[in-house]
Amino acid sequence: MRECPDGIALLVIAREVLRKELLPLLPGDKAYAALMVANAMGIAERQLRNGEGPQREEQQALADLLGTEGTLAELNREFAARIRRGDFDNDAEARRVLWESTVQRVRESAPKALAAYSPSAARHVLV
């Protein structure tokens, strides 16, 4: 049995200590690096909270769209290659898959940025 706090809580605690206690003590040229570390910790925390579900969903959506199997990285490379070739111009399903994967990435990397977008704005982009 794991002890408390768990890994997610440890990341949260460490990030707060870094931002609130250590960052103010750092010289200016080191503050940016410390903020990058804190940001990476926040992303890792959100990914741990989300689990593998979002990656599996994206992988399945891409496999269905592309009609092939592969790792998420392989499917993303294939999707990008087909987009560059114009295979998905005016394809609503491809836009939906791309939008959903983008929103999921933003949820993990910069969730505050999503507050600027309403559901109606998301629909507008997909049309």
Summary of the structure (lengths in Angstrom):
residues: 127
radius of gyration: 18.7
end to end distance: 49.4
largest distance: 53.6
contacts: 290
relative contact order: 0.08
helix: 80%
strand: 0%
